[in-house]
């Protein structure tokens, strides 16, 4: 790196489930690398998104929403989120402007009191409230921590996101460019592909098959005609969920595959043949060996 004024750093994004962390990350990166859903606790792993300009590079760590865990998978998700607070240059605590401060927010704030990095408060979803109500939201939080800065934003609409990024870059230390300028995430393509499939499952099945789903990429090969052939297995916990996932005459599985394939083709920049299978694996969320095989490893925490 020839530029002595180049800035770089690592930034963690934390908050309760469904406050818009993944939407924010995708907005900043300019491409979908984190899955989005109206269902809480969609993100399960720490997903790193890489924001690069001519003058700076910021590696954002999108964490699972912090919640009270009920399964071993849930415990993994919370530990994963809190571990991201270590060894970062800044922390973004994101809240939903349309929701009152609750026990989950207080739990995270207590953890943030011990953080060494500066903490920004991002009040997201301001597009969902009346402008006059914003001061009331800010009043709930202004004394909770010595915030580095407070930014009302809309990750969905883009309000104030660029302004915040400019401020954040200014606060980053001088450092190297860690990743090539065209790299958007440190996760392998297989991981992002499995996440895109899982997003469509959340989108289409809603509460019918909430958090009982994992996606395992069995194979991903480029054919002679440059088409990428992908075989993936959707894992559920009960036979009834398998029925929902397949749908009448295979209709649901076809919908999932069609929507996922479009996003995967955009990600890979090539034609994709996607074949989906469904398998029942009872109680997989509480079995360490299965969690590991489906990509939820304690070594990632």
C-alpha positions in Angstrom: 0.0 0.0 0.0 1.6 3.2 -1.2 -0.8 5.6 0.5 0.6 6.5 4.0 -2.7 8.0 5.0 -4.7 4.8 4.2 -7.2 3.9 7.0 -8.3 0.4 7.9 -10.0 -1.3 10.8 -12.5 -3.8 12.1 -16.0 -2.8 13.2 -18.6 -5.0 15.0 -22.4 -4.5 14.5 -24.4 -5.7 17.5 -28.1 -5.4 18.5 -31.2 -7.3 19.3 -32.7 -9.6 16.6 -34.4 -8.0 13.7 -33.1 -4.4 14.1 -31.6 -4.3 10.6 -28.0 -5.3 11.0 -27.9 -7.4 7.9 -29.8 -4.8 5.8 -27.2 -2.2 6.9 -24.3 -4.4 6.0 -25.7 -5.2 2.6 -26.3 -1.4 2.0 -22.7 -0.6 2.9 -21.2 -3.4 0.8 -23.5 -2.8 -2.1 -24.3 -6.4 -2.6 -26.3 -9.0 -0.6 -23.9 -11.1 1.5 -26.0 -11.3 4.7 -29.5 -12.7 4.5 -32.4 -10.5 5.4 -35.8 -11.6 6.8 -38.6 -10.3 8.9 -38.1 -13.3 11.1 -35.9 -12.6 14.2 -32.5 -14.4 14.6 -32.0 -14.9 10.9 -28.2 -14.4 11.1 -26.5 -17.3 12.8 -22.8 -16.8 12.1 -20.6 -13.7 12.2 -20.6 -12.5 8.6 -17.8 -10.3 7.6 -18.4 -7.7 4.9 -15.6 -5.7 3.4 -16.0 -2.0 2.5 -13.2 -0.7 0.4 -12.5 2.8 -1.1 -9.4 4.4 -2.5 -8.6 5.7 1.0 -9.8 3.1 3.4 -11.0 -0.4 4.1 -13.4 -1.4 6.9 -14.2 -5.0 7.7 -17.7 -5.1 9.2 -18.6 -8.0 11.4 -22.4 -8.6 11.3 -23.3 -10.6 14.4 -26.4 -12.8 15.3 -29.0 -10.9 17.3 -28.4 -11.2 21.0 -31.3 -13.1 22.7 -32.0 -15.5 25.5 -30.9 -18.9 24.1 -33.1 -21.9 24.3 -31.0 -24.4 22.3 -27.3 -25.2 21.8 -27.6 -23.4 18.5 -29.0 -20.3 20.3 -26.2 -20.4 22.8 -23.7 -20.5 19.9 -25.3 -17.5 18.3 -25.2 -15.3 21.5 -21.6 -16.3 22.2 -20.7 -15.6 18.6 -22.2 -12.1 18.8 -20.5 -11.1 22.1 -17.1 -12.4 21.0 -17.1 -9.9 18.2 -16.7 -7.1 20.7 -13.1 -8.2 21.3 -10.3 -6.7 19.3 -12.3 -4.4 17.1 -11.6 -0.7 16.4 -15.3 0.4 16.8 -18.6 -1.1 17.8 -22.0 -0.2 16.2 -24.9 -0.7 18.6 -28.0 -0.8 16.4 -31.6 -0.3 17.7 -35.0 -0.2 16.1 -36.5 3.3 16.3 -40.0 1.8 16.2 -39.4 -0.3 19.4 -39.0 0.8 23.0 -35.8 0.1 24.9 -36.1 -3.4 26.4 -34.4 -6.0 28.5 -32.4 -7.2 25.4 -31.1 -3.7 24.8 -30.1 -3.4 28.4 -28.3 -6.8 28.3 -26.2 -5.6 25.4 -25.5 -2.2 26.9 -24.2 -3.9 30.1 -21.7 -5.9 28.0 -20.7 -2.7 26.1 -19.7 -1.0 29.3 -16.6 -3.1 29.4 -15.7 -2.6 25.7 -12.4 -0.8 25.0 -13.5 0.3 21.5 -15.6 3.4 20.9 -19.3 2.6 20.6 -21.6 4.3 18.1 -25.4 4.3 18.6 -27.2 3.7 15.3 -31.0 4.3 15.5 -32.2 2.4 12.5 -35.6 2.3 10.8 -36.3 6.0 11.2 -38.4 5.7 8.0 -41.0 3.8 10.2 -41.5 6.6 12.8 -42.7 10.2 12.7 -39.7 12.7 12.8 -41.2 14.2 16.0 -40.8 10.9 17.8 -37.0 10.7 17.2 -36.1 12.8 20.2 -38.1 10.5 22.5 -36.1 7.5 21.2 -32.8 9.3 21.6 -33.8 10.3 25.2 -34.1 6.6 26.1 -30.5 5.9 25.3 -28.5 9.2 25.6 -27.3 8.5 29.2 -26.9 4.7 28.8 -23.3 4.9 27.5 -20.7 7.6 26.6 -21.5 7.2 22.8 -18.9 8.2 20.3 -21.7 9.5 18.2 -25.4 9.0 17.7 -26.8 8.5 14.1 -30.4 8.2 13.2 -30.4 6.1 9.9 -32.5 4.1 7.6 -30.5 1.1 6.3 -33.3 0.2 4.0 -33.7 3.7 2.4 -30.1 4.8 2.9 -30.8 7.9 5.0 -27.6 9.2 6.7 -25.7 6.0 6.0 -23.1 7.7 3.8 -22.6 10.5 6.3 -22.1 7.9 9.1 -19.6 6.0 6.9 -17.6 9.1 6.3 -17.4 9.8 10.1 -16.5 6.2 10.8 -13.6 6.1 8.2 -12.2 9.3 9.8 -12.0 7.5 13.1 -10.2 4.4 11.8 -6.5 4.0 12.5 -3.9 4.2 9.7 -3.3 0.7 8.5 -3.0 -1.7 5.5 -5.5 -2.9 3.0 -6.2 -6.4 4.4 -8.2 -7.7 1.4 -8.2 -7.2 -2.4 -10.4 -4.2 -3.4 -12.9 -6.4 -5.2 -13.4 -8.9 -2.3 -16.7 -8.3 -0.5 -16.6 -11.0 2.2 -14.1 -13.4 3.8 -16.6 -16.2 3.7 -16.3 -18.8 1.0 -18.9 -18.8 -1.8 -20.4 -22.1 -0.5 -21.3 -20.3 2.8 -23.0 -17.3 1.0 -24.8 -19.7 -1.3 -26.2 -21.7 1.6 -27.3 -18.4 3.3 -29.1 -17.2 0.2 -31.1 -20.5 0.0 -31.9 -20.2 3.8 -33.1 -16.6 3.2 -35.7 -17.8 0.7 -36.9 -20.5 3.1 -37.5 -17.8 5.7 -39.2 -15.6 3.2 -41.6 -18.3 1.9 -42.3 -20.4 4.9 -42.4 -17.7 7.6 -43.4 -19.1 11.0 -44.3 -22.6 9.7 -40.6 -23.7 9.7 -39.0 -21.0 11.8 -35.5 -21.8 13.1 -35.4 -25.6 12.5 -33.7 -25.2 9.1 -30.1 -25.6 8.0 -28.7 -25.8 4.5 -25.7 -27.9 3.6 -24.0 -27.5 0.2 -23.3 -31.1 -1.0 -21.5 -30.1 -4.2 -20.7 -27.0 -6.2 -19.0 -27.6 -9.6 -18.4 -25.5 -12.7 -19.5 -27.4 -15.9 -17.8 -27.2 -19.3 -20.4 -24.7 -20.4 -19.4 -22.4 -17.4 -22.7 -23.2 -15.7 -22.3 -23.8 -12.0 -24.1 -27.0 -10.8 -25.1 -26.9 -7.1 -26.6 -29.6 -5.0 -27.8 -28.6 -1.6 -29.7 -30.3 1.2 -32.2 -28.6 3.4 -32.2 -30.1 6.9 -35.4 -29.9 9.0 -36.2 -31.4 12.4 -39.6 -33.1 11.8 -41.3 -35.0 8.9 -44.2 -32.4 8.9 -41.6 -29.7 8.2 -40.3 -31.7 5.3 -43.8 -31.8 3.9 -44.1 -28.0 4.2 -40.7 -27.6 2.6 -41.5 -29.7 -0.4 -45.1 -28.4 -0.8 -47.9 -29.9 -2.9 -46.4 -31.6 -6.0 -43.0 -30.1 -5.0 -44.3 -26.5 -5.5 -42.6 -25.0 -2.4 -39.2 -26.5 -3.1 -39.5 -25.2 -6.7 -40.2 -21.6 -5.5 -37.3 -21.7 -3.0 -35.0 -23.0 -5.8 -36.1 -20.4 -8.4 -35.7 -17.4 -6.1 -32.4 -18.6 -4.6 -31.0 -19.4 -8.1 -31.6 -15.8 -9.2 -29.6 -14.4 -6.3 -26.8 -17.0 -6.6 -26.4 -16.2 -10.3 -26.1 -12.5 -9.4 -23.5 -13.4 -6.8 -21.4 -15.8 -9.0 -21.9 -13.9 -12.3 -22.8 -17.1 -14.2 -25.6 -19.4 -15.0 -26.6 -21.8 -12.1 -28.3 -25.2 -12.1 -29.6 -25.6 -8.5 -30.9 -28.9 -7.2 -32.4 -29.1 -3.7 -33.1 -32.0 -1.4 -34.8 -32.2 2.0 -33.7 -34.4 4.9 -35.1 -34.9 8.4 -32.6 -34.7 11.2 -34.4 -34.7 14.6 -33.1 -32.3 17.2 -30.1 -31.2 15.1 -30.0 -27.8 16.9 -29.0 -29.5 20.2 -26.4 -31.9 18.8 -22.8 -30.5 18.8 -21.6 -32.9 16.0 -24.4 -31.8 13.7 -24.0 -28.1 14.5 -20.4 -28.5 13.5 -21.1 -30.3 10.3 -23.7 -27.6 9.3 -21.1 -24.8 9.8 -21.7 -23.7 13.4 -18.3 -24.2 14.9 -17.1 -23.2 18.4 -13.7 -22.3 16.9 -15.5 -19.5 15.0 -16.4 -17.8 18.4 
